[in-house]
Amino acid sequence: YWGGYSLCLESEDRVEIMRDPSGMLPCYYRSWDDIFYVASDVPLLCEASGQQPTIDWQGLGGTLYINGLPQRT
């Protein structure tokens, strides 16, 4: 299949979420209160979960400092 899409497959013991190989459609995910949320944009994810994300200032500073160099994390 071609184009931007996401796919959700449910079996008896698990749920698999996949997106198209091109990555055309963003796929954001987060777990809050033992519920797993998936959305195509951050505002939709926040609306569905009732949570607001926070900025990881230390992680952001580290990313800017290393300027794209590979890192273990």
N, CA, C and O atoms as CSV, one atom per row, in Angstrom:
chain,resi,resn,atom,element,x,y,z
A,1,TYR,N,N,0.836,-1.172,0.000
A,1,TYR,CA,C,0.000,0.000,0.000
A,1,TYR,C,C,0.885,1.240,0.000
A,1,TYR,O,O,1.954,1.246,0.609
A,2,TRP,N,N,0.435,2.298,-0.689
A,2,TRP,CA,C,1.222,3.519,-0.805
A,2,TRP,C,C,0.470,4.685,-0.179
A,2,TRP,O,O,-0.755,4.663,-0.064
A,3,GLY,N,N,1.216,5.688,0.217
A,3,GLY,CA,C,0.633,6.881,0.812
A,3,GLY,C,C,0.886,6.926,2.303
A,3,GLY,O,O,1.463,6.005,2.881
A,4,GLY,N,N,0.446,8.014,2.915
A,4,GLY,CA,C,0.620,8.179,4.356
A,4,GLY,C,C,-0.505,7.489,5.107
A,4,GLY,O,O,-1.660,7.900,5.000
A,5,TYR,N,N,-0.193,6.468,5.849
A,5,TYR,CA,C,-1.226,5.750,6.588
A,5,TYR,C,C,-0.659,5.168,7.870
A,5,TYR,O,O,0.556,5.061,8.039
A,6,SER,N,N,-1.541,4.802,8.755
A,6,SER,CA,C,-1.173,4.035,9.935
A,6,SER,C,C,-2.095,2.822,9.984
A,6,SER,O,O,-3.206,2.850,9.455
A,7,LEU,N,N,-1.630,1.782,10.610
A,7,LEU,CA,C,-2.348,0.520,10.639
A,7,LEU,C,C,-2.364,-0.007,12.066
A,7,LEU,O,O,-1.341,-0.004,12.751
A,8,CYS,N,N,-3.511,-0.450,12.500
A,8,CYS,CA,C,-3.661,-1.019,13.838
A,8,CYS,C,C,-4.219,-2.426,13.690
A,8,CYS,O,O,-5.328,-2.616,13.190
A,9,LEU,N,N,-3.436,-3.416,14.132
A,9,LEU,CA,C,-3.853,-4.815,14.063
A,9,LEU,C,C,-4.030,-5.349,15.474
A,9,LEU,O,O,-3.126,-5.238,16.303
A,10,GLU,N,N,-5.169,-5.917,15.745
A,10,GLU,CA,C,-5.462,-6.467,17.067
A,10,GLU,C,C,-5.542,-7.985,16.987
A,10,GLU,O,O,-6.217,-8.538,16.118
A,11,SER,N,N,-4.853,-8.644,17.894
A,11,SER,CA,C,-4.964,-10.096,18.016
A,11,SER,C,C,-5.430,-10.404,19.433
A,11,SER,O,O,-5.757,-9.492,20.193
A,12,GLU,N,N,-5.463,-11.653,19.784
A,12,GLU,CA,C,-5.972,-12.028,21.103
A,12,GLU,C,C,-5.133,-11.486,22.252
A,12,GLU,O,O,-5.668,-11.143,23.306
A,13,ASP,N,N,-3.817,-11.407,22.053
A,13,ASP,CA,C,-2.943,-11.024,23.160
A,13,ASP,C,C,-2.162,-9.738,22.970
A,13,ASP,O,O,-1.381,-9.361,23.844
A,14,ARG,N,N,-2.354,-9.048,21.838
A,14,ARG,CA,C,-1.603,-7.809,21.632
A,14,ARG,C,C,-2.225,-6.952,20.537
A,14,ARG,O,O,-3.102,-7.388,19.791
A,15,VAL,N,N,-1.737,-5.716,20.471
A,15,VAL,CA,C,-2.120,-4.772,19.427
A,15,VAL,C,C,-0.829,-4.296,18.779
A,15,VAL,O,O,0.116,-3.916,19.472
A,16,GLU,N,N,-0.789,-4.317,17.454
A,16,GLU,CA,C,0.375,-3.838,16.718
A,16,GLU,C,C,-0.012,-2.574,15.969
A,16,GLU,O,O,-1.046,-2.521,15.302
A,17,ILE,N,N,0.838,-1.553,16.089
A,17,ILE,CA,C,0.606,-0.293,15.394
A,17,ILE,C,C,1.786,-0.072,14.460
A,17,ILE,O,O,2.942,-0.081,14.883
A,18,MET,N,N,1.475,0.128,13.179
A,18,MET,CA,C,2.514,0.342,12.171
A,18,MET,C,C,2.137,1.540,11.314
A,18,MET,O,O,0.971,1.928,11.232
A,19,ARG,N,N,3.140,2.111,10.683
A,19,ARG,CA,C,2.865,3.182,9.732
A,19,ARG,C,C,3.567,2.864,8.422
A,19,ARG,O,O,4.380,1.944,8.338
A,20,ASP,N,N,3.236,3.644,7.403
A,20,ASP,CA,C,3.801,3.368,6.100
A,20,ASP,C,C,5.321,3.529,6.123
A,20,ASP,O,O,5.843,4.317,6.912
A,21,PRO,N,N,6.032,2.801,5.274
A,21,PRO,CA,C,7.497,2.839,5.288
A,21,PRO,C,C,8.091,4.209,4.962
A,21,PRO,O,O,9.226,4.492,5.346
A,22,SER,N,N,7.344,5.061,4.260
A,22,SER,CA,C,7.888,6.377,3.892
A,22,SER,C,C,7.962,7.322,5.082
A,22,SER,O,O,8.744,8.273,5.067
A,23,GLY,N,N,7.168,7.076,6.102
A,23,GLY,CA,C,7.126,7.986,7.248
A,23,GLY,C,C,6.392,9.281,6.943
A,23,GLY,O,O,6.577,10.277,7.643
A,24,MET,N,N,5.563,9.279,5.911
A,24,MET,CA,C,4.835,10.495,5.520
A,24,MET,C,C,3.880,10.972,6.610
A,24,MET,O,O,3.696,12.175,6.795
A,25,LEU,N,N,3.280,10.042,7.321
A,25,LEU,CA,C,2.347,10.392,8.385
A,25,LEU,C,C,3.053,10.252,9.725
A,25,LEU,O,O,3.484,9.153,10.073
A,26,PRO,N,N,3.187,11.342,10.494
A,26,PRO,CA,C,3.822,11.231,11.802
A,26,PRO,C,C,3.038,10.299,12.717
A,26,PRO,O,O,1.825,10.146,12.579
A,27,CYS,N,N,3.741,9.690,13.638
A,27,CYS,CA,C,3.106,8.802,14.603
A,27,CYS,C,C,3.723,9.074,15.973
A,27,CYS,O,O,4.844,8.652,16.256
A,28,TYR,N,N,2.983,9.779,16.810
A,28,TYR,CA,C,3.440,10.099,18.155
A,28,TYR,C,C,2.749,9.162,19.135
A,28,TYR,O,O,1.586,8.804,18.946
A,29,TYR,N,N,3.457,8.770,20.170
A,29,TYR,CA,C,2.859,7.867,21.137
A,29,TYR,C,C,3.347,8.187,22.531
A,29,TYR,O,O,4.428,8.740,22.731
A,30,ARG,N,N,2.512,7.818,23.491
A,30,ARG,CA,C,2.847,8.067,24.884
A,30,ARG,C,C,1.944,7.215,25.761
A,30,ARG,O,O,0.822,6.891,25.371
A,31,SER,N,N,2.421,6.858,26.925
A,31,SER,CA,C,1.629,6.109,27.881
A,31,SER,C,C,1.416,6.970,29.122
A,31,SER,O,O,2.372,7.454,29.727
A,32,TRP,N,N,0.146,7.154,29.493
A,32,TRP,CA,C,-0.217,7.868,30.712
A,32,TRP,C,C,-1.226,7.017,31.454
A,32,TRP,O,O,-2.176,6.508,30.860
A,33,ASP,N,N,-1.024,6.864,32.740
A,33,ASP,CA,C,-1.977,6.132,33.590
A,33,ASP,C,C,-2.330,4.757,33.017
A,33,ASP,O,O,-3.499,4.372,32.983
A,34,ASP,N,N,-1.316,4.029,32.573
A,34,ASP,CA,C,-1.485,2.669,32.038
A,34,ASP,C,C,-2.341,2.592,30.774
A,34,ASP,O,O,-2.846,1.521,30.440
A,35,ILE,N,N,-2.509,3.704,30.073
A,35,ILE,CA,C,-3.205,3.723,28.786
A,35,ILE,C,C,-2.216,4.185,27.730
A,35,ILE,O,O,-1.497,5.164,27.932
A,36,PHE,N,N,-2.177,3.487,26.610
A,36,PHE,CA,C,-1.248,3.798,25.525
A,36,PHE,C,C,-1.983,4.618,24.469
A,36,PHE,O,O,-2.988,4.167,23.920
A,37,TYR,N,N,-1.483,5.822,24.183
A,37,TYR,CA,C,-2.105,6.726,23.217
A,37,TYR,C,C,-1.247,6.823,21.974
A,37,TYR,O,O,-0.020,6.828,22.063
A,38,VAL,N,N,-1.886,6.900,20.804
A,38,VAL,CA,C,-1.199,7.067,19.524
A,38,VAL,C,C,-1.961,8.132,18.746
A,38,VAL,O,O,-3.191,8.107,18.700
A,39,ALA,N,N,-1.235,9.073,18.133
A,39,ALA,CA,C,-1.883,10.128,17.353
A,39,ALA,C,C,-0.953,10.600,16.249
A,39,ALA,O,O,0.251,10.348,16.280
A,40,SER,N,N,-1.531,11.290,15.273
A,40,SER,CA,C,-0.750,11.799,14.151
A,40,SER,C,C,-0.188,13.193,14.398
A,40,SER,O,O,0.640,13.667,13.620
A,41,ASP,N,N,-0.622,13.860,15.469
A,41,ASP,CA,C,-0.002,15.138,15.832
A,41,ASP,C,C,-0.062,15.333,17.350
A,41,ASP,O,O,-0.887,14.726,18.034
A,42,VAL,N,N,0.805,16.168,17.849
A,42,VAL,CA,C,0.947,16.346,19.297
A,42,VAL,C,C,-0.300,16.951,19.935
A,42,VAL,O,O,-0.721,16.465,20.984
A,43,PRO,N,N,-0.921,17.997,19.352
A,43,PRO,CA,C,-2.136,18.522,19.985
A,43,PRO,C,C,-3.242,17.473,20.113
A,43,PRO,O,O,-3.963,17.462,21.111
A,44,LEU,N,N,-3.387,16.606,19.134
A,44,LEU,CA,C,-4.387,15.547,19.208
A,44,LEU,C,C,-4.047,14.552,20.314
A,44,LEU,O,O,-4.934,14.079,21.024
A,45,LEU,N,N,-2.768,14.238,20.455
A,45,LEU,CA,C,-2.315,13.346,21.520
A,45,LEU,C,C,-2.622,13.945,22.896
A,45,LEU,O,O,-3.088,13.247,23.796
A,46,CYS,N,N,-2.357,15.239,23.047
A,46,CYS,CA,C,-2.636,15.922,24.316
A,46,CYS,C,C,-4.127,15.971,24.605
A,46,CYS,O,O,-4.548,15.773,25.744
A,47,GLU,N,N,-4.927,16.232,23.581
A,47,GLU,CA,C,-6.377,16.292,23.759
A,47,GLU,C,C,-6.940,14.935,24.168
A,47,GLU,O,O,-7.794,14.855,25.050
A,48,ALA,N,N,-6.465,13.876,23.531
A,48,ALA,CA,C,-6.969,12.534,23.829
A,48,ALA,C,C,-6.601,12.089,25.240
A,48,ALA,O,O,-7.395,11.440,25.921
A,49,SER,N,N,-5.402,12.439,25.669
A,49,SER,CA,C,-4.925,11.972,26.971
A,49,SER,C,C,-5.246,12.922,28.116
A,49,SER,O,O,-5.236,12.526,29.282
A,50,GLY,N,N,-5.533,14.182,27.780
A,50,GLY,CA,C,-5.768,15.176,28.815
A,50,GLY,C,C,-4.478,15.628,29.494
A,50,GLY,O,O,-4.523,16.253,30.554
A,51,GLN,N,N,-3.338,15.321,28.899
A,51,GLN,CA,C,-2.029,15.670,29.465
A,51,GLN,C,C,-1.314,16.677,28.568
A,51,GLN,O,O,-1.566,16.744,27.365
A,52,GLN,N,N,-0.433,17.446,29.162
A,52,GLN,CA,C,0.407,18.375,28.407
A,52,GLN,C,C,1.856,17.946,28.565
A,52,GLN,O,O,2.316,17.742,29.689
A,53,PRO,N,N,2.586,17.804,27.462
A,53,PRO,CA,C,3.992,17.405,27.563
A,53,PRO,C,C,4.839,18.539,28.124
A,53,PRO,O,O,4.451,19.706,28.064
A,54,THR,N,N,5.969,18.194,28.654
A,54,THR,CA,C,6.929,19.187,29.129
A,54,THR,C,C,8.202,19.072,28.307
A,54,THR,O,O,8.465,18.036,27.697
A,55,ILE,N,N,8.976,20.120,28.293
A,55,ILE,CA,C,10.226,20.144,27.542
A,55,ILE,C,C,11.336,19.557,28.402
A,55,ILE,O,O,11.497,19.940,29.561
A,56,ASP,N,N,12.087,18.644,27.845
A,56,ASP,CA,C,13.265,18.086,28.508
A,56,ASP,C,C,14.429,19.033,28.210
A,56,ASP,O,O,15.148,18.861,27.226
A,57,TRP,N,N,14.602,20.040,29.080
A,57,TRP,CA,C,15.596,21.080,28.830
A,57,TRP,C,C,17.008,20.521,28.789
A,57,TRP,O,O,17.825,20.974,27.987
A,58,GLN,N,N,17.312,19.546,29.637
A,58,GLN,CA,C,18.643,18.941,29.628
A,58,GLN,C,C,18.881,18.184,28.319
A,58,GLN,O,O,19.957,18.279,27.730
A,59,GLY,N,N,17.876,17.437,27.871
A,59,GLY,CA,C,17.998,16.723,26.600
A,59,GLY,C,C,18.125,17.671,25.419
A,59,GLY,O,O,18.909,17.423,24.504
A,60,LEU,N,N,17.358,18.755,25.434
A,60,LEU,CA,C,17.436,19.748,24.367
A,60,LEU,C,C,18.806,20.406,24.343
A,60,LEU,O,O,19.401,20.570,23.278
A,61,GLY,N,N,19.309,20.785,25.514
A,61,GLY,CA,C,20.636,21.398,25.597
A,61,GLY,C,C,21.716,20.456,25.088
A,61,GLY,O,O,22.628,20.876,24.376
A,62,GLY,N,N,21.615,19.179,25.454
A,62,GLY,CA,C,22.594,18.196,24.987
A,62,GLY,C,C,22.553,18.025,23.482
A,62,GLY,O,O,23.594,17.921,22.834
A,63,THR,N,N,21.348,17.996,22.924
A,63,THR,CA,C,21.205,17.862,21.474
A,63,THR,C,C,21.818,19.051,20.756
A,63,THR,O,O,22.514,18.879,19.755
A,64,LEU,N,N,21.568,20.251,21.253
A,64,LEU,CA,C,22.149,21.439,20.635
A,64,LEU,C,C,23.668,21.463,20.798
A,64,LEU,O,O,24.382,21.902,19.896
A,65,TYR,N,N,24.158,21.000,21.929
A,65,TYR,CA,C,25.591,21.000,22.206
A,65,TYR,C,C,26.351,20.048,21.290
A,65,TYR,O,O,27.411,20.404,20.774
A,66,ILE,N,N,25.823,18.842,21.081
A,66,ILE,CA,C,26.555,17.868,20.269
A,66,ILE,C,C,26.352,18.093,18.777
A,66,ILE,O,O,27.077,17.516,17.966
A,67,ASN,N,N,25.370,18.927,18.395
A,67,ASN,CA,C,25.170,19.345,17.015
A,67,ASN,C,C,25.095,18.173,16.033
A,67,ASN,O,O,25.766,18.184,15.001
A,68,GLY,N,N,24.286,17.170,16.353
A,68,GLY,CA,C,24.062,16.073,15.421
A,68,GLY,C,C,25.053,14.935,15.474
A,68,GLY,O,O,24.910,13.977,14.715
A,69,LEU,N,N,26.049,14.996,16.333
A,69,LEU,CA,C,26.986,13.895,16.441
A,69,LEU,C,C,26.293,12.682,17.059
A,69,LEU,O,O,25.395,12.850,17.884
A,70,PRO,N,N,26.682,11.488,16.687
A,70,PRO,CA,C,26.044,10.298,17.255
A,70,PRO,C,C,26.259,10.233,18.771
A,70,PRO,O,O,27.303,10.627,19.289
A,71,GLN,N,N,25.244,9.729,19.454
A,71,GLN,CA,C,25.368,9.546,20.891
A,71,GLN,C,C,24.707,8.236,21.293
A,71,GLN,O,O,23.866,7.713,20.561
A,72,ARG,N,N,25.072,7.717,22.424
A,72,ARG,CA,C,24.562,6.430,22.877
A,72,ARG,C,C,23.057,6.448,23.113
A,72,ARG,O,O,22.373,5.475,22.795
A,73,THR,N,N,22.534,7.536,23.664
A,73,THR,CA,C,21.100,7.609,23.963
A,73,THR,C,C,20.311,7.887,22.725
A,73,THR,O,O,19.085,7.982,22.783
